[in-house]
């Protein structure tokens, strides 16, 4: 394992040049960017319709500077996001011990890397923590209890929109979900898994039925199976710009937009942090079945675990 003061950053890109540039330019403005190693995984075109956009992305990423060292991995065939992330994160995490992961439509606060590296260092030996999430639902979607004043909270559910983990925790994930037959016949276990949202069990079933191909739902299931949590910020360090209508399967919505000016430069981490059920109650309100029914269960599932479900084309 290599030793490195800061966690390496991994960015997964495909076929959206403008979004990729916004993601990188925001990341370059982070205070720790020039001290961080940067790995970029570029997936190959899935078909002839995506060749031009993938080429434009690859031309752009070769011009990037502003980081300690940049390594570009160009896939020679189309892996799909799920396989690409599992492979890229596994290799880099095993080399460095910890990783920070982004996709190509996530604009970050200038303090994103401070928060992620701070969380990774602070909780590296905490057996309850499996990941650090940089994204939190905006105020329009989630209200915190009036008496809650902490900078962070624990969540049953990890976020795929800017996150970090350690090699030891990442390697606990059973990507084949070998206990699925037992889980799918155990309503109590399904109810416990759904403490992170009513949609989780349905998405895991879709994964195992071959209807979607998502690394993120399997990572969430690993949190559940290991009895571990994700550390989330009260104010998001990430804003997703991918729901602007350019993604074939993401749709157009502004419901997940965050005001990054609210993100704190210095976050007060809590040593003996405990799950706050009042906070989780407010969080779960957004993921209740009646709420999902309003947005459409299939659409919300694609949004929440987005591009690794079905690859998009650049329009």
C-alpha positions as a printed Julia matrix, in Angstrom:
315×3 Matrix{Float64}:
   0.0     0.0     0.0
   1.31    3.46   -0.87
   1.35    6.13    1.81
  -0.11    9.48    0.92
  -1.25   12.28    3.16
  -4.34   12.99    1.06
  -6.69   10.47   -0.5
  -6.46   10.14   -4.28
  -9.44   11.41   -6.25
 -11.05    9.18   -8.88
 -13.28   10.66  -11.59
 -15.33    8.45  -13.9
 -16.22   10.05  -17.24
 -18.04    8.96  -20.35
 -19.7    11.09  -22.98
 -20.68   14.5   -21.62
 -17.88   17.0   -22.35
 -19.56   20.1   -20.88
 -20.54   18.4   -17.64
 -17.09   16.87  -17.3
 -15.47   20.28  -17.66
 -17.76   21.82  -15.03
 -16.91   18.98  -12.66
 -13.17   19.34  -13.16
 -13.1    23.14  -13.02
 -14.96   23.13   -9.71
 -12.67   20.42   -8.34
  -9.59   22.43   -9.34
 -10.85   25.29   -7.15
 -10.74   23.05   -4.09
  -8.12   24.1    -1.55
  -6.36   20.7    -1.6
  -6.58   20.0    -5.33
  -2.95   20.8    -6.15
  -1.8    18.45   -3.39
  -4.0    15.55   -4.53
  -3.38   12.74   -7.0
  -6.09   12.56   -9.65
  -7.17    9.43  -11.51
  -9.55    9.72  -14.46
 -11.29    6.65  -15.88
 -12.71    7.18  -19.35
 -15.14    4.53  -20.59
 -15.11    3.58  -24.28
 -18.05    4.26  -26.61
 -20.91    1.82  -26.34
 -21.94    2.34  -29.96
 -21.21    4.54  -32.96
 -23.58    7.24  -31.69
 -21.37    7.94  -28.67
 -17.97    7.97  -30.41
 -17.87   11.73  -31.07
 -18.83   12.72  -27.53
 -16.43   10.23  -25.94
 -13.66   11.56  -28.19
 -14.38   15.12  -27.11
 -14.26   14.09  -23.46
 -10.94   12.34  -23.98
  -9.48   15.34  -25.76
 -10.49   17.57  -22.87
  -9.19   15.39  -20.02
  -5.74   15.38  -21.64
  -5.6    19.18  -21.1
  -6.34   19.08  -17.35
  -3.79   20.46  -14.91
  -3.87   21.8   -11.35
  -3.37   18.51   -9.47
  -0.31   16.87   -7.91
  -0.33   14.11  -10.5
  -2.87   13.06  -13.13
  -3.34    9.51  -14.35
  -5.76    8.81  -17.22
  -7.13    5.33  -17.85
  -8.86    5.0   -21.22
 -10.94    1.86  -21.44
 -10.48    0.05  -24.75
 -14.01   -1.37  -24.56
 -17.23   -0.21  -22.95
 -17.32   -1.44  -19.36
 -20.46    0.32  -18.17
 -20.32    2.49  -15.08
 -20.92   -0.23  -12.48
 -18.04   -2.47  -13.59
 -15.77    0.49  -14.24
 -16.31    1.91  -10.75
 -15.92   -1.43   -8.99
 -12.66   -2.09  -10.85
 -11.23    1.44  -10.6
 -12.08    1.97   -6.94
 -10.81   -1.49   -5.96
  -7.45   -1.01   -7.65
  -6.86    2.51   -6.35
  -8.17    1.85   -2.84
  -5.91   -1.19   -2.49
  -2.93    0.89   -3.6
  -3.61    3.93   -1.41
  -5.83    2.63    1.4
  -8.55    5.23    0.83
 -10.24    7.0    -2.1
 -12.51    9.92   -2.97
 -14.87    9.21   -5.88
 -16.74   11.48   -8.29
 -18.7    11.12  -11.5
 -18.72   13.53  -14.41
 -21.72   15.71  -13.5
 -20.94   16.65   -9.89
 -19.95   20.22   -9.07
 -18.21   20.48   -5.72
 -17.78   23.18   -3.1
 -14.22   24.52   -2.71
 -14.25   22.77    0.66
 -15.3    19.34   -0.64
 -11.81   17.83   -0.48
 -11.26   19.25    3.01
 -14.45   17.59    4.23
 -13.78   14.26    2.55
 -10.16   13.99    3.64
 -11.1    15.18    7.12
 -13.78   12.53    7.41
 -11.52    9.78    6.09
  -8.82   10.63    8.61
 -11.14   11.2    11.57
 -13.16    8.0    11.13
 -10.51    5.67    9.66
 -10.53    3.4    12.71
 -14.24    3.68   13.55
 -15.85    0.23   13.06
 -19.29    1.82   12.54
 -18.38    3.9     9.49
 -18.24    2.45    5.97
 -18.22    5.61    3.86
 -18.16    9.41    3.81
 -20.85   11.07    1.67
 -20.38   14.56    0.26
 -23.99   15.0    -0.86
 -27.04   15.75    1.26
 -30.61   16.34    0.13
 -31.44   20.05   -0.17
 -33.71   21.82    2.31
 -36.65   21.51   -0.06
 -36.42   17.72    0.29
 -35.28   17.28    3.87
 -35.86   19.35    7.0
 -33.59   18.87   10.0
 -35.13   18.84   13.49
 -35.04   22.3    15.09
 -32.87   21.08   17.94
 -30.26   19.49   15.65
 -27.13   21.66   15.4
 -24.37   19.23   14.37
 -22.4    19.62   11.14
 -22.77   15.92   10.29
 -25.11   12.98   10.79
 -25.07    9.23   10.29
 -27.16    7.65    7.56
 -28.09    4.04    6.8
 -27.76    4.94    3.13
 -24.65    6.04    1.26
 -24.73    8.66   -1.46
 -23.25    7.92   -4.89
 -22.89   11.65   -5.61
 -19.4    12.35   -4.29
 -18.22    9.87   -1.68
 -15.2     8.29   -0.07
 -14.23    5.05    1.6
 -11.31    2.94    2.79
  -9.91   -0.22    1.2
 -10.85   -2.38    4.19
 -14.49   -1.28    4.06
 -14.76   -1.41    0.26
 -13.42   -4.95    0.21
 -16.23   -6.06    2.54
 -18.77   -5.65   -0.29
 -20.21   -8.87   -1.72
 -20.89   -7.78   -5.28
 -22.65  -11.08   -6.04
 -25.05  -10.71   -3.06
 -24.65  -14.37   -2.19
 -27.26  -14.21    0.6
 -29.92  -12.72   -1.66
 -32.15  -15.83   -1.66
 -32.38  -15.64    2.12
 -32.91  -11.87    2.1
 -35.68  -11.89   -0.51
 -37.71  -14.33    1.61
 -37.2   -12.42    4.87
 -39.63   -9.5     5.21
 -38.05   -8.42    8.48
 -34.64   -8.0     6.84
 -36.21   -6.08    3.98
 -37.89   -3.73    6.45
 -34.59   -3.15    8.23
 -32.82   -2.46    4.93
 -35.52    0.06    4.05
 -34.64    2.17    7.07
 -32.56    4.05    4.5
 -35.55    4.53    2.18
 -38.55    2.56    0.94
 -36.95    2.17   -2.49
 -33.84    0.23   -1.4
 -35.25   -3.3    -1.38
 -37.05   -2.71   -4.69
 -33.8    -1.54   -6.29
 -31.86   -4.5    -4.94
 -34.51   -6.82   -6.4
 -34.19   -5.04   -9.75
 -30.43   -5.48   -9.57
 -30.69   -9.19   -8.88
 -33.37   -9.65  -11.55
 -31.05   -8.12  -14.13
 -33.26   -5.08  -14.73
 -30.56   -2.63  -13.64
 -26.78   -2.81  -13.2
 -25.88   -0.69  -10.18
 -22.78   -0.7    -8.0
 -24.44    1.83   -5.66
 -27.38   -0.29   -4.48
 -24.96   -3.13   -3.73
 -22.74   -0.74   -1.76
 -25.8     0.41    0.22
 -26.69   -3.22    0.89
 -23.16   -3.78    2.2
 -23.67   -0.94    4.69
 -26.78   -2.75    5.91
 -25.17   -6.19    6.08
 -22.14   -4.92    7.95
 -24.23   -2.81   10.35
 -22.3     0.28    9.28
 -23.19    3.85    8.33
 -22.26    6.7     6.05
 -21.2    10.06    7.49
 -23.13   12.85    5.76
 -22.77   16.64    5.98
 -25.68   18.76    7.12
 -24.98   21.13    4.23
 -24.05   19.48    0.95
 -20.59   19.82   -0.55
 -21.88   18.53   -3.9
 -24.39   19.7    -6.46
 -25.55   17.38   -9.24
 -25.82   19.16  -12.59
 -26.78   16.06  -14.55
 -30.55   16.48  -14.49
 -30.72   19.1   -17.21
 -32.37   16.97  -19.86
 -29.13   15.89  -21.55
 -29.24   12.42  -20.01
 -31.5     9.96  -21.8
 -32.64    8.23  -18.63
 -32.14   10.9   -15.96
 -34.83   13.31  -17.04
 -35.01   17.0   -16.22
 -35.51   18.18  -12.66
 -34.13   20.74  -10.21
 -35.36   19.0    -7.06
 -31.86   17.85   -6.05
 -30.06   21.19   -6.52
 -28.03   22.44   -3.57
 -26.74   25.85   -2.52
 -23.04   25.13   -2.12
 -22.44   28.49   -0.42
 -23.88   26.92    2.73
 -21.11   24.31    2.93
 -18.75   24.94    5.83
 -15.01   25.27    5.31
 -14.26   23.55    8.6
 -16.54   20.73    9.73
 -16.8    19.69   13.37
 -16.53   15.9    13.32
 -17.89   13.98   16.31
 -15.82   11.2    17.86
 -18.6     9.12   19.41
 -21.22    9.98   16.81
 -24.54    8.15   17.13
 -27.38    7.64   14.69
 -29.98   10.36   15.2
 -33.41    8.76   14.64
 -35.11   12.17   14.4
 -32.82   13.12   11.53
 -33.38    9.78    9.83
 -37.13   10.2    10.22
 -36.92   13.45    8.26
 -34.63   11.81    5.7
 -36.96    8.87    5.18
 -39.93   11.14    4.51
 -38.47   11.83    1.08
 -38.11    8.13    0.31
 -41.5     6.96    1.49
 -43.48    5.05   -1.1
 -46.12    7.77   -1.33
 -43.37   10.3    -2.13
 -41.81    7.95   -4.63
 -45.18    7.42   -6.25
 -45.43   11.16   -6.93
 -42.08   11.22   -8.73
 -42.48    7.76  -10.24
 -40.63    4.85   -8.68
 -38.68    4.01  -11.83
 -37.65    7.59  -12.48
 -36.54    8.26   -8.91
 -34.57    5.01   -8.85
 -32.72    6.02  -12.0
 -32.04    9.46  -10.56
 -30.75    8.22   -7.23
 -28.5     5.51   -8.62
 -28.38    7.04  -12.09
 -25.84    6.28  -14.78
 -24.8     2.86  -13.62
 -28.41    1.74  -14.24
 -28.46    2.48  -17.97
 -25.76    4.33  -19.89
 -26.68    7.69  -21.35
 -25.99    9.19  -24.73
 -24.83   12.75  -25.33
 -27.39   14.91  -27.07
